[in-house]
């Protein structure tokens, strides 16, 4: 193979990206970062309508999608892409607090993950994040969109679970961890937990810091549990959920009077993420006195693998989402490889598996 052929082969093998943003400046910056990371930007688009056309014309492996754009915004573009040529989409949101609701709406339409544009779209900040951005785009490109589009879901808007006659132990604790593709799966799982079970729930979802408070609000709306974003020294009791705060590790600091006490720390990332599921699971295995179950859901990487070993050693139960319904099978797959997983279930059966683990 000569040099030209080798170059063509390398280009063909590179992940192919369509970059969508209404700012020419940001399209250039994002494209430069991705190209420098070995990806191939096959087209850019300035609005949703052009993004849909670019996906049809170029059949990329992944799309990076801005949300606020003229003519057709990013949410509508995601829906159109998923209905015409399903393609993994990574939302790039410039304003976390203002854009969180629109971002979650895009995920409901089939987007796989979100990456927060740093500091008001300043190119130097984005370039400092280039390694993480490239890795995220690569991971999203490998996502199974049949597990994220509405047609592939068992129940994207589950009703709050009905009260159950089953008997549950005192002070049961559930720790849920997810990353890529996780927000709607966690929402479905939590929404199907009956308040009568009285679970104390900790959720670790890999998500930018500006999104976790609004995500907790969404979980609160979708469930019969009282859900809030974790704060320093917060306590969680029966029928309550704490969502790990973005960019902070969540540790269980104590268990007494039927309530868990948590601490937030800004220690180094673990598994390249903060919050890390491994941190929360290890502390839960050490501190939780009552029955403990861990649920490891869709996501890239190996976060949670060490933690499920700790839960298993402490006599707890571990559940993993199956490959067929996971957008990315990294986290659950790595957990299963440890041998500590007790049950592997599809998305629609995760809540039932959790309840079975606690029923007495």
Buried (B, 14 or more C-beta within 10 A) or exposed (E): EEEEEEEEEEEEEBBBBBBBBBBEEBBBBBBBBBBEBEBBBBBBBBBBBBBBBBBEEBEBBBBBBBBBBEEBBBBBBBBBBBBEEBBBBBBBBBBBEEBBBBBBBBBBBBBBBBBBBBEEBEBEEBBEBBEEBBBBBBBBBBBBBBBBBBEBBEEBEBEBBEEBEEEBEEBBBBBBBBBBBBBBBBBBBBBBBBBBBBBBBBBBBBBBBBBBBBBBBBBBEBBBBBBBBBEEEBBBEBBBBBBBBBBBBBBBBBBEEBBBBBBBBEEEBBBBBBBBBBBBBBBBBEBBEBBBBBBBBBBBBBBBBBBBBBBBEBEBBBBBBBBEBBBBBBBBBBBBEBEBBBBBBBBBBBBBBBBBBBEE
